[in-house]
Amino acid sequence: MSIGRARRAIPEILDDQANGLSAMSREIIGDAFWLANSVSRQTFLETRSR
């Protein structure tokens, strides 16, 4: 799956109440999705390598 396709699918997955995700799982995935969309790839890699 491409990154672009995953970015489009994740909000739908989080909104689907019948997919079996717990509230905590939704929160964790949502936070990671928000982080990935709000930080440039380079900044993310620099932060992770510290």
C-alpha positions in Angstrom: 0.0 0.0 0.0 1.3 3.4 -0.9 1.8 6.1 1.8 -0.7 8.3 0.0 -3.3 5.5 -0.1 -2.7 4.8 3.6 -3.1 8.4 4.5 -6.5 8.4 2.8 -7.6 5.2 4.4 -6.6 5.8 8.0 -9.3 8.4 8.7 -12.0 6.0 7.3 -10.6 3.2 9.5 -10.7 5.4 12.6 -14.3 6.5 11.9 -15.5 2.9 11.3 -16.9 1.8 14.7 -17.4 -1.7 13.5 -13.8 -2.5 12.8 -13.0 -3.8 16.3 -10.5 -1.1 17.3 -10.6 -0.1 21.0 -10.8 3.5 22.0 -7.1 3.4 23.0 -6.1 1.9 19.7 -8.0 4.6 17.9 -6.3 7.3 20.0 -2.8 5.9 19.4 -3.3 5.5 15.6 -4.9 8.9 15.4 -2.0 10.5 17.3 0.5 8.8 15.0 -1.4 9.9 11.9 -1.6 13.5 13.1 2.2 13.5 13.9 3.0 12.0 10.5 0.9 14.7 8.7 2.2 17.6 10.8 5.9 17.1 10.7 8.1 16.9 7.7 9.8 13.6 7.0 13.3 15.1 7.6 12.3 16.7 10.9 10.8 13.4 12.0 13.9 11.4 11.1 16.2 14.0 12.9 14.1 13.8 16.0 14.0 10.0 16.0 17.8 9.7 15.6 18.6 11.7 18.8 
